[in-house]
Amino acid sequence: MSAPVLVTGATGNVGRAVVRALRERGLAARPGLRDPAGDRDAVALDFLRPETFAPALAGAGGLFLLRPPAISDVGPTLNALVDAALAGGVRRVVFLSVIGADRRGYIPHAKVERHLSRSTAAVTLLRAGFFAQNLGDAYRPDIVERDELFVPAGAGKAAFVDVRDIADVAARAFAEDGHAGQAYTLTGPEALDFDAVAALLSAALGRQISYKRPGALRYVLRLRRRGLPLAQAIVQAVLHVGLRFGQAEDVDPTLARLLGRPPRTLARYIADHVALWTR
């Protein structure tokens, strides 16, 4: 693909990794940012400002689409961007979805998947599990400030997937044939409970990290005290409570097959990012 790929969410963990992976493959990446000042390759793109869609897409050949956590109404935002992309000549779309979107039609990702299925684009769905990068993002304040993991997951396990591996698959979907019409389940290579995650952090950081097991209400209240909107805090709680029922513990071999190598482990992610949790 010679035309650039417009990358949404380019300031986040996944978007940044996708930009990097595309460029490593010699593909042109166009970061879409709400404020592109200071980045000569970026363009203005805001899901809440439809007037930014067509200029951001001008001349693009592909679209990497993800849903920012703060956006729940995907119709006038993500789906409208898809429509603008098709109208502008974009024919290849890679969407970062979630595991279970094909079974839980009420979640926003499922609504985007349905919209894409009715389009004429060459679509690849990446149904990802829990991100390893949650440790350096959503979980980071509690680890740094309190030496604890504070999530209502009980004894549930998650097959944490590194977004660097997801980004590599996304770049392949744009660079190679054979990915159109595919829906890939992407997980890490092992399922770990949060006691095991705390042990990995403790070993890497040289201090004791404890796993607390709050109820959903205590968890929501802590997120609210950190300034997270109520709706987003509730979604976070539901996702973590779901771990108690095995919703993210299955290890899928697809990622290793697509990468041609073993996926990165959670221990590898922690070792590569120790500075994130250093006081």
Secondary structure, 3 states (H helix, E strand, C coil): CCCCEEECCCCCHHHHHHHHHHHHCCCCEEEEECCCCCCCCCEECCCCCHHHHHHHHCCCCEEEECCCCCCCCCHHHHHHHHHHHHHCCCCEEEEEEECCCCCCCCCHHHHHHHHHHCCCCEEEEEEECCEHHHHHCCCHHHHHHHCEEECCCCCCEECCECHHHHHHHHHHHHHCCCCCCEEEEECCCCCEEHHHHHHHHHHHHCCCCEEECCCHHHHHHHHHHCCCCHHHHHHHHHHHHHHCCCCCCCCCCHHHHHHCCCCCCHHHHHHHCHHHHCC
